[in-house]
């Protein structure tokens, strides 16, 4: 299993481009804070959660240390959220969604990826046997992000990660991404729902404004 070390986690996080631009003393304090967080959250540090822990703990440490070094809470959140969202790849998903095989492939890839890329603290409900060919929906009933952020009173950061899905999937061609609630925004689950259309948005159907 990969080692849970601050330097390695930051290096694979969405902050890997931003982090080297920080002053050395902030980098040092972020690593130091992450060592404490790793000890406190070690029950979640299994093989499946490695990439998730990298995102979660790096975001917490950055958010806290930026404030400790003089940023306001609002400034720290703006920096952490903006730098994280910069590393998303919505254009890649938009290109893929132009193909008719996009949704069928998602039905195979996402369950496989979540099964192998999720450890303790996750629970999903799939509907692969009942969904028609033009629909793919599932619920996340338990989420590691909620576990950690809720316990720390940092659900604002949890909602920040939820918004990543809206950035990635909220403007797909021929595909409507419908989500009405998430665990990190007070819901009883995250209800992911993708519906394929033969035409693009505005030509017979209106895009859903998801959260």
Protein Blocks (a to p, Z undefined) as FASTA:
>chain_A
ZZddfklmmmmmmklmmmmmpcfklmmmmmmmmmmmmmmmmmmmcfklmmmmmmmmmmmm
mmmmmmmnopafklmmmmmmmmmmmmpcfklmmmmmmpmklmmmmmmmmmmmmmmmcceh
iacddfklmpcfkbccdddfbdfklmmmmmnopammmmmmmmmmmmmmmmcghiacddfb
dfknopabdcddddddfbdehihpacdddZZ
